[in-house]
Amino acid sequence: MSPLFAFTKSPAWTGFVHKTKRFFRWLLFFLILFLGILIYFKYFFTYSEGYRAGLLQKFSNKGTFFKTYEGELILSSVASSKDIALASEKFQFTLTNRALVRQFDTLQGDNIRVHYKQKHGVVFWRGDSQYLVDSVWIKR
């Protein structure tokens, strides 16, 4: 038997290989765990939740493979004496509650208030916006 084979069968070498395999298994486990936590906090954790009120300017169904309902509110911060918005900001959102699609179609041009949840990241099957709207009220 050659000396090389005698070296690989020594108990010290076998113990080293076993410890190295165990180290890499734990390293792989913690990397997968860390990646799972990172993906959860980036795409599925609700970062903020609240309400926005404004004029529904646009509502459409768009997407190449995954069709989503996207909308745009005009949030006016300063209005003139004739109720015309002077300083405004756009709030773009994705509708998550499919039961509200008909209602949103009829509300274009009306002042509404929506409830939203904001995520850190955007996933392609959920829409183009970080803001996910799940309910709407007509603002009188």
URNOR-V860325 format. One line per field, one symbol per residue. ss: DSSP state (H for helix, E for strand, C for the rest). burial: 1 if it has 9 or more other C-alpha atoms within 8 Angstrom, else 0. A space follows every 10 residues. Layout:
BEGIN
ss->???
burial->???
END
This chain:
BEGIN
ss->CCHHHHHHCC HHHHHHHHHH HHHHHHHHHH HHHHHHHHHH HHHHCEEEEE EEEEEEEEEE EECCCCCEEE EEEEEEEEEC CCCCEEEEEE EEEEECCHHH HHHHHHCCCC EEEEEEEEEC CCCCCCCCCC EEEEEEEECC
burial->0000010000 0011000000 0000000000 0000000011 1111110010 0111111010 0000001111 1111111010 0000110100 0111111001 1001001101 1111111111 0100011111 1111110000
END
